[in-house]
């Protein structure tokens, strides 16, 4: 296992020395924070005002909604940034040097994946700590022990899913220029596909289906349900159930496909199956590329 740990350590050091990679990894996070401050928060509050008066509790709930989306995006973009090391190695032909060394192809590929997972989880945990502090300071209740474990578990699934998808994408990228373009596209599009930049209910039906079949969006749903559980109950107390469900559907707190509400179990299975599928496909492609 020493060669694997050595490669992971080497990849991690290179990542943190490259400020461009780090900034690209966090670009979409800054975009979410900026857009939220400018208009996303007020848009939600205006929607809530149609059902009831806007209270401090409503503002807390909207903040929790934003945090769930931000943590989802963080997992995707930071793992992608970590795979920039893999692209650098391919462009400089260092991958070929590794292949001539007494290292298996599985070890080489696993080092990139684990490096991506570690960096993605590290950034996600740091973002979570900062976001939880923000929520508590703005009036939210601190998460219970059970909720804390749920959030950490979801983030682990999020980083694993993002790592598998990004590995698949990066296998077809061979230059830093192409990788920068991919990072910009992913950093921009991911906010739409997770229903963060534009509420789910504000897009056409066919786009809603794309979002609901996009596995990463289910991470956002699970996080929203965990963060917003108490505030939803408090804010919408006395409001008819149909109005509560309308809000949840419009803002991606729950998904509805073919007239049926999607369960937590369905979301978890979609995340796990997608992670395994992209991992297996990527292993096959990597071996074909390096025969």
N, C-alpha and C positions, 0 to 999 in steps of 0.2 A: 504493500500500500504506500510505501514511501515515495515512489515516483508520482503517484496520483496527488498526494499532499503537496509535493514540491511544485507540481504544475499549477495546482490551485493557488498556492501561495504566490507563485510568480505572476499569475493572471491578475490576482487581486492587487498586488503592488503596482502593476502597470496601469490598471484602471484608475486607481486613486491618484496616480501621478499625472494622468491625462485630464486636465481640467475641462477640455472640450467635451469629452465623453460624459463627465459628471454633469455638466450643464445641459447637454442634450437629454440626459436621463430625466432631468427635473424640469425641462422646458414646459411640458404640458401641465405640471403641477402649478407653476407660476401663472399659466394661462387661466386655469380654473379659478385660482384665488382672485385674479384681476377681474375676470368676467363676473364672478360672484359679487365682488364689491361694487361693481358698476351697475349691474341690472338683474342678475339672476335671483338674488334674494328678494328684491322688490317685486319681481314678477310673480313669485310664489305667494308673497304676502297679499298681493292684489287678488290672486285667485282665491285665497282663503277668505278674504273679506267678503266674497260673494255669499258665503255660507254663514258668516259670523263676524264679529268684530276682531280686529287684530290685537292680540295681547302679547306680553313679553314671552309667554309660553309658546306662542306661535313662532316667534322669532327664534327661540331655542330649537324648536322642532325643525325649522328650515335650516338652521346651522348644522344640525345632526344629519340632515339629508345631504348637505354639501360635503360634510366630512366623509360620509360613506362613499360618495363618488370620487373624492380626492384620493382616498386610500386604494380604491380599485385601480385608478389610473397610475398611481405610484408603482404598484406591483408590475404593471405591464411595461412602463417606460424604463424603469431602472434595470429590469432584467434584460431588456433590449440593449441598453447602453453597455451592459457588461459584456455582451456578445461582440461588441466592437473589437475586443482583443482577438477574437477568432478571425474577424475580417482582416485585421492588421497582419496577423500571422499568415493568412492566405496570400495577401498582397505582397508581403515580403518573402514569401516562400519558406517561412520558418516551419510551416506545417509539414513540408516535405522533409525538412531536417528531423523533425520529430518521428516521421514515419520510418526513417533509416535507423533511428535509435532502437534499442531493445524495449520498445513500448508497444503495447497492443493498440489497435485503432479504437477499441472500446475505452481504454484508459485516457487517450487523448481527447476523445469526444466528451467523456464523462467529466474531465477536468473543466471544460468550458461550461458544461451544464451546471455543475455544482458551484462553480464560481459565480455564475449568473444567479443561481438560487440563493446563495449566501448574501450577495450584494443586494438583491431584491428584497430579501427578508430583513436585512439590516436597515435599509432605507424605509421599508414599510413600518417596522417597529418604531423607528425614530419619528416618523410622520405620525404614527398612532399616538405616541406619548405627547407630541406637540399638540395634536388635534384634541386629545382628551383634556389636556390642560386648558386649551381655548374654550372648549365646551363648558367645563366646570366654571371657569371664570365668567362666562356669559350667562350662567344661570342653569345649566343642565345638571341633572343628578349624576353623580359619579357612578360608573358601571359597577354592578355587583360582581362577585367572584365568578358566578356562572356566566354572566354576560361577557366578562373579560376573557374567559376561556373560549367562549364562542367566537369572539372577534379574532383572537389569536389563531384559532383553528381555521377560520375562514381565510385569514391572510396567508397562512401556510398553503392552503389549497390555491389561493390566488396566485402566489408566486410560482408554485409548481406548474399550474396551467399556463401562466405567461411564459415561463421558461421553455416549455415544450413547444408552444406556438412560435415563439421568437427563434428557437433553434431551427425549426423548419424553414422559416423565412430567410434566415441568415445563410443557410446552406446554398442559396442561390445568389448570394452577394459576394463579390470578389474584390471590390475596391472600396476605399474609404469614402470616395465621392458618392458612390451608390449607397453606401451605408448611411451617410449623412442625409441623403434624400429620403431613404426609407424611414429613418428616425423622425424626420420632420413630418412625413405623411402620417405615420402611426401616432405621433404625439398630438396631431391635429384631429385625426379621425376618431381616435379612441374616445374622446369626450362626447362625440355625437352617438357612437355605438353603445355607450353606457348610459345614454339619456341624461347627461350632465349639462351640456351646453344648451340643448333644446329639450323641453319636457316630452315624454313619450306621447302624451295626448295631443301635442301640437304638430306632429308629423303625419304624413299620409299613411294609410293603412298598410301599404306594402313595405314602407320603411319600418313601421312598428314590428312587422313580422321578421324583418332582417335583424332588428335589435333583439327581439325575443329569442331568436335562434342563434344569436352570437353568444358563445359560452361565457365570455368575460362579463357580459351584462348581468348574468346570474350571480356573480360575486357581488355586484353593486346591490342587487335585490336583497341578498342575504344580510349584507352589512346594514342596509337601511332598516330592515325589519328588526335587527338587534338594537341598533342605536335609537330608533324612533319608537320602540314599543311603548314605553311609559308616556312619552310626550303626546303620541297620537291619542291615547286614551284620555289624557288630561285636557288637551286642546279641544277635542271634538266631543267632549262630554255633553250629552243632551242633544247632539246633532243627529238627524236621521241617518240610519245605517247606509242608505243608498248614497248620501252625500260623502260619507267617509270613504266608501269604496270608490266613488268617482275620483276623489282626490288621490287615493292610493294608485289607481290605475293610470291616471294622467301623469303622475310623477314617478312611476316605476318602482313603487314600494311593493306592489304585487304585479304579476303578469297574468294575462288571460288569453288563452289560445283556444280557438274554436268553441268559445262559450264556456270554457272550464278554467277555473283558477289553477295556476301552476303551484304545486306543493313544494315544500322545502326538499323533500326526498327527490323529486324530479330534478330540481336544480342541482342537487349534490351529485346525482348520477350523471347528469350532463357534463358537469365539471370533471369528474373522475374519468369517464369514458373518453372525453375529448383529450385529456392529458395523456392517457395511455395510447390513444390512437396516433397523436402527433409524435409521441416519443418513439413508437415502433416504426412509423414511416420515416422519421428522421434517421434512425439507426440504419435502416435499409439504404436510404439515399447516400449517407456518409460512406458506407461500405462500397457502394457502386462508384462513387466519385474517387475513391482512393484504393482501387484494386491494384 
